[in-house]
Amino acid sequence: MPARPHRPQLGRRDRGARMTAGTAPGTTSGDFGRHAARGAAVTMVGQLTRILVQVVSVVVLARFLTPNDYGLFAMVMAVVGVSEIFRDFGLSNAAIQAKTLSHRQRDILFWANSGIGIALGAVIFGLAYLIAALYGRPELVPLAQFMGLAFLLNGVCTQHRASLSRALRFTTLAVVDVAASVIALAVAIVFAVLGAGYWALAWQMVTLSLATLVLVLAASRWLPRLPKRGVDMRGFYRFGWNMVATQLVGYAANNTDSFVIGLRLGPAPLGIYSRGFQLLMNPLNQLRAPVTRVAIPVLSRIQDQQARFDSYIVRGQVALGYTLVAGLGLVAGAAEPIVALGLGERWLEVAPVLRFLTVAGAFQTLALVGYWVYVSKGLTARLFQFTLMSAALKITFVLIGSNWGVVGVAAGFALEPVVSWPLSLWWLNRWAPIPIRTLLLGVVRLSLLTLSAGAAAYGATVFATAGGTILQILAAIVADLAVYALAALLVPAVRRDLRLVLDIVRAARRSKTPPVVSPEPDGPADDGSLA
């Protein structure tokens, strides 16, 4: 019989007046659903704006920086980026997912994340010499040491962001993310214009962390107190440790591609590969992250209501499939003109890499609903076990693919999520009942539709070659939309899916964003708890 998940709870010495993580008093089930849809819509609009900033960053900085600059930066990130996992230690999701969270527990979580961030900054400072020796690039020493500041700043920021997310203040988080991205981009452009090379990317990263910290502190209006003894934190740390182990394994697997390319092929090929990631995966991750930021607290609140829980999962998969995955099919079909327009003709080697990354991105996106279930139900130990298997597959495929250069690595990276996605649903269903048949049929339908639309988009770009890149992209968009329109006319299941997406949009527009939790007082009571 599957083991029951352990969820963080209040300890005996830390109980006080508290609210459960359910629907707020006076808020009906329908209101809560509309509020969730509104939160997803607001967050998505914010991230679309942030994506625009990201695209501007790619387009502008690519004109001033070289593949070698991007490759050197990626070499450092492949190693020091692991610190971001330890900085969080899974405690942000632990705070969001917990049914109850007292003020004392939140204070302790803040100091834990801040202490970890400071320690990691010091560790990175010392490891910079080993990173430079690993790649044989002495210029990486000051670069890595400077980038370590970002992890220190992020450690202080972690629980303030978690607090805003737990309170479902998605508009505030969206404004913070967009504003910080704009500030960081402005700083990076200034350094790039001045000829700073890869230092422009480092300054962009550190400025983003600093601006986010300042804005989140101003928005949360929460000053943590010194930690006290006698507060039960075991559930949080157990949850966090499983999340860290999962993320650490996933990080190692996800960065095998960059690490292998850097070691075997050098900084210039790595720069080409990283441009594919920058052009596609980074914006995609920035779109998926806020969706997850909305989904986990919402699903955590209804985790004991199986029918509603299943309904949200199915709706989430449909919404992801007809938005993000549909967009990825278009990018795959129009990869060449998109690269030519976004990066310039000298970067056309990125196009085949980009096309394989769209495959990886599509199946990673569809697998998000499983991740939501793992986290919202506290099944982090089971998530870690599955991540070990998928990581082994990814490392194997990437190593084999590296024999065929950068494109071979991209192909290996794309193959893993295609293979592991059905396995993930089977494994999850062993520990938490999910509507597995509905999810499987939905993904088969989405895959066939996306593949057909992508093929039509590619054919349109070939047909419109003489018209230039902009005409090719416009032709691809028209062909892509025509396939979806035809499918909606001929296939009843596609019509049902599209109506469901429209229902979600209407729910978001109708929502007046009622409060789901009580507002936090200016001075938190010693024994109070946070909804």
N, C-alpha and C positions, 0 to 999 in steps of 0.2 A: 504494500500500500504506500502511495507517495507520502513523503514526509511533509508535515504542515510547515509552511514558511514562517519564519520568525520576523515579526514586525516590531520596530522600535515602539516602546510604550513608556509611560511615565513610571518612575520608580516610586516606592512607598514614601520616601522622604521628600518627594518633589511634586506631590499632588496638590492641586488647588482648584479654584474655579476654572473650568475648562469647557471648550466646545469640541464636539466630535468633528470629524472631517466630512460630514455629510452636507446635504443641501442646507443652506442657511434658513433660519426661521423666517417664515413669510415668503419664501421663494419656492414656487411649485416646481414639479419635475420638468414641466415644459419650459418654465423660465430658466431653469438651470441649463437645459439643453441649448436654448437660444443664447445664453450667456457664454457657454462653451464655444458655440459657433462664432459669436462675436469676438471672443478672445482669439480664436484661430485666425479670423479675418484681419483683425487689427494687427496681430503679430506678423501675418503674411505680408500685409501692406508695408509694414516697417522693414521687413527683410527684403522685399522687392526694391525698396529704396536703397537699402544697403548693398544689394546686388548691383544696382546701377552704379553706386560708388565704386564697387569692386571692379566692374567692367571698365570704368573710367581709369582706375588705377592700372589695370593691365594694359589698356590701350596707350596711355600716356607714358608710363614707365618703360614699356617695351621700346619706345623711341629713343630713350636715353641710356638704357642698360643693355648689356650684352648677355648671351647665353652663359658666358663664364661667370658673370656677376650673379645670375640666378643660381647657377650650379654651386658656387661657394656658399651662398646663403642656405641652399637646400641641404648641403653637407652638414652644416651645423644643426639645422632643424631636425634632421633625421636622428640625431643623437640626443640633443638637449630637449627636444619636444616631449620626451618621455617624462620629464619633470612636471609637466602640466597635469599628468595623471596623478602623481603622488601629491601634488599641491592640493588637489580637490579631495583626494583620498575617499571618493565616493560619498562624502558627507553632505554635499549639496542635495543629491537625490535622496539621501537618508532623511534629511530635514523635510523635503517636499513630500515624500511618500508617507511619513509617519502619521498615524491617525490623530495623535495628540503631540504637541511640542510645547514644553514650558519655557518661560523666559530664561530660567537658569540653564536649561539644556542648550538653548540657542547661544547663550553667552559662551558656554564651554566649547561648542562647535566653532564659534568664531576664533577663539584663541588657538584651538587645535589647527585650523586651516592656516592662520597667520604664522604660527610657529613653524609649520611644515614649509610654508613659502619662504621664510627667512633661511631655514636650513638648506633648502634646495638651491637658493641663490648662492650660498657659500660653497656648496658642493660643485655647482656648475663653474664657479670661478676657478676652482682647482682642477676640474676635469678638462678645462679648455686646452691645457698642454697635451693631454692624452688624445683629444680629438684632432688637434693639429698633427700630432705624430702619426695617428691612424691613417690619415689621408696624405701625409707628407706635404702639408700646406701650412707653413708658420703663420701666415696672415690670418688664420682662423682663431688664433689665441685671443687677441683683443676683441674680435667679433663675437665669439662665444661668451666671453666675460661680460660684455655689454648687454647681450641679449638675455643674460641671466636676471637682469633687473625686472624684466617683464613677469617672471614667475613669482618673484617676491611681491610685486604689486597685485597680481592675480590672487595670491593667497589671502591677502587682506580683504579682497573684494568678494570672495566666494559666498560667504553666508549672507551678505547684504543682497546679493542677487537672488539667492535661494529664498530669502524672506519675501522679496517682491513677487517671486514666482508662486510661492505658497499662498500668498494673498490674492493671486490671480490678477496682479496689476500689469497686465500684458502691454497696455498702451505705454506705461512708463518705461518698461524694459525696451520696447521698440524705439522710443525716442532716444534713450540712452545709447543704444547700439548704433543708430544712424548718426547721431551727433559725434560720437567718438570716432566712427569710421571716417567721417568727413574731416575732422581735425587731423587724424593720423595721415590721411591721404595728402592733405595740404603740406604737412611737414615733409613727407617723402618726396613730393614733387620739387619742393625747394631744394632739398639736398641733391636730387637727381640732376636738376638744372645746373647746380653748382659743380657738378662733376664728381660727386662723392662715391659713385659706383654702388657696390653692394651695401655700403653704409646707409644708403637711402632706405633700403629694405629693413635694416636693423632699427633705424629710427622710427620707421612706420610701425613696427611691432611694439616697441617700447612706448611710443606715444599713445597707441591704441589702449594699452593696459592702463597707463596713467590717466588718460581722459575718462575711461570707463569707471575707474575707481572714484574719481572726483565726482562724477555725475551720479553714480549709484549712492554714494554717501549722502549727497544732497537730497536725493529722492526718498531714501528710506527713513531718514531722520531717526536713526537708531544708534545709540552709543552703548556698546556692550560694557558690562561691568566685569570686574575681576571674577574669575571662576571660584566656586565654593565646593567643598567636599560634600559627600552624601547625596549626590545626584546620580541616578542610575543612567549610565550611558552605554551599557553593554550592547543593547540592541542596535544602537546607532553604529558603534564601531564594528560589530559583526557584519551588518549590512554594508558598511563602507569598505571593509576589507575584501569582501567578495566582489564589490564593484571595482576596486583597485586591481585585484587579480585579473578580472575579466578585461578591463581596459588596458592593462599592461600587456597581456597576451595579444589583444587585438591591435595595440599600437605596434608591437614588434612585427606582427604579420603585415600590417598595412604599410609599414615603412621598409619592408624588405626590398621592395622595388627600387626605392631611391638609394638605399644602402648598397645594393648590388651594382646598380648602374654607376654610382660614384666610385666604387672600388675597381670594377672591371673595365669601365668605358671612359671615365674621367668627367670633369666638370661640364664641358660643352654638351655632350649627349644628355647629361643629367639636367642641364638647363633647358634643353628642348623638351624633355619629359616633364619637367616641373611646370613648363608653360602650359602643357595640356591640362595638368592638374589645376593650375591657377585659373585657366580659362573656364574650366567646367566644374571640377570637384569642389573647389573652394566656394564658388557661389551656390552650388547644390547643397553643400553642407550647411551653409548659412540659411538656406531655405528649410532644410530638414530640421535643424536645431530648434527653431522656434515652434515648429509643429509638435515636436517632442516635448518642448517646454510647456505647451498647452495640454497635450494629451496626458502626460503622466499625472499632474495634480488632479485633472478631471477624472481619469480612470481610478486613481487612488480613492477618490471620494465615493465612487459607486462600485468598489471592488467586491462588495458582498451582495450586489444586485445583479445576478448573472444575466438576466434577459437584457437589461439596459447595457451592461458591460459588453455583451456580444454585439449588440446593435451598434455601439460606438466603434468597435473594432472594424466591423464590416464597412461602416460609413467612412472610416478613416482610410481603409485600403482603396475604396472607390475614389475618394477625393484625391489621394496621392496619384492614383493611376491615370486619372483624366486631367491632371495638371502637370506635376513634375515629370512623370514617366512619359506622358505625351510630348512634353517639351524636349525630353532627351531623344526621342525618336526623330524629331525634326532636326536637332543638332547633328545626329548621326548621318542623316541624309544630306545635309548641307555643310558638312565639315570643312571642305576645301574653301568655299567662299567665306565662311565665317572666320576661319583662320586668316585668310588674306585680308579681310576687312578689319579684323580686330588687332592682329599683330603685325601685319605687313607681309609682303611677298617673301622676304628672307626667312620667314618662319614656317613655310609650307610643310616642312618635315613633321610639324606637330599634327597635321590633319589625320594620318592613320592612327596615331596615338590617341587623339581625341575620340575617334570613332569607337575604339575598343573601350575607352573609359566610359562612354555612354552606356554600354552594355552593363558594365560593373555598377554604374550609378543607378540604373533602372532596377536591378534586382536587390541592391542594397536598400533602395527606397521602399520597395515592396516588403522587404523583411522588417521594416521599422515597426509594424504592428506587433510582431512577436516581441521585439525589444520592449515595447510599451507594457505588454502583459507581464514579462519577467520583472520589470522594475516596480510597476504599480502593485503587484501582488507579493513583492518581497522575495521573489525566487532567484536571487542573485547567485546562489551557489549552483543552481542548475544552469544559469546563464554562463557561468564560468566554465562549467564542464563542456558545454557545447562550443564555446569559444575556443577551447583547446583543440577540438577536432577541426573546426573551420580554419584556425590559424595554421595547423599542420598542412592542410590542403593548399592554402594560399602560398605559403613558403615554398612548397614543392613545385607548384605550377610556375611561380616566378623564377625559381632557379632553373627550371627546364627551359622556360621561355627566353632567359637571358642569353642562351646560345645563338639566338637570332636577333640580338641587338635590342634597341629600345622598343621597337614594335613588338618583338617577341615577349618582352617583359610586360607590356601593356596587355597582350593577349592572355598571358598567364594570370595577370591580375584580374582580368574580366571573367575568366573561366570559373574561378572559385565561387563567387556568389551564385552563379547559375547552378552549380552542382550542390552547394550547401543549402540553398533556399528551401527545397522540399524537405530536406532532412531536418531543418530547423522547426518546421511546423510539426513534424512527427514527434520530435523530442519534446517540444513544448506541450503538446497535447497529452503526454504521459503524466504531466505534473499539474496542469491547469486546463480544464475543459475549454476548448475553443471551437467555434463553428468551422471546423477544418475543411469540410466539403465545400462550403460556400466560398471560403477563402481560396481554395485550390482552383475551383472553376472560374472564379473571378480573375485570378492571375493568368490562367490559360487564355481567357478571352482578351484581357488587356495586352498580353504578349503578342498575340496574333494581330490585334488591331494596330499596335505600335509598330510592329515589323512591317506591316503593309503600308502604313502611313510614311514610315521612314524610307521605304523603297520608292514610293511615289515621289517623295521629296528629292531623293537622289536623281531619279530620272528627270525631274524638272530642272535641276541644276545643270545636267548634261545638255538638255535641250536648249537652255538659255545661256550657254557658255559665251556666245558671241556678244551678249548684251552687257557683260561685266558682272562684278561680284554682287552689287546691290540688286540688280535684276534677277540674278540667280537665287538670292535669298528670298526675294518676294515671290518668285515662282515656286520655290520649295514650300513656302507658307501656304500658298493657295492650294497646291497639290495635297499637302498634309491635311488641311481642313476639309478638302473635298472628300477624302477617304473617310474621315469621321462622320461627315454629313451623310454619305452614302450608307455607311454602316448603321447609322441611326434610323435611316429609312427602311432598311432591309432586315435588321436583326432586333427582335423585341428586347433581348437582354441588354443590348447597348442602350436602347431607349430608356429602359428602367434605370440603368446606371446614370445616364445623363440627367434624368429627372431627379435622382437622388442628389447629384451635385448641385442642381438648381435649388433644391429644397434647403441644402446647407447654406447656400448663398443668401436665400431669402430669410432664413432664420437669423443669420448674422446681421442683415440689414434691419430686421424688425426689433432686434434686441436693444433694450435701453440700458444695458449693462448694469442690472441691479446688483447690489453688494452681495457677495457670496459669503463673506466673512465680516465680522464686526470690525470697525476700524480700531487700530491699536492706539491706546492712550499715549499721551506724550511721555509720561513716566511709567514704564511697565511695573506692575506690582511684583513683589518678590516671589510670590507663589502662584502667579497667574500663569496661564498657558495660552498658546497661540493656536488658533483654529487651523 
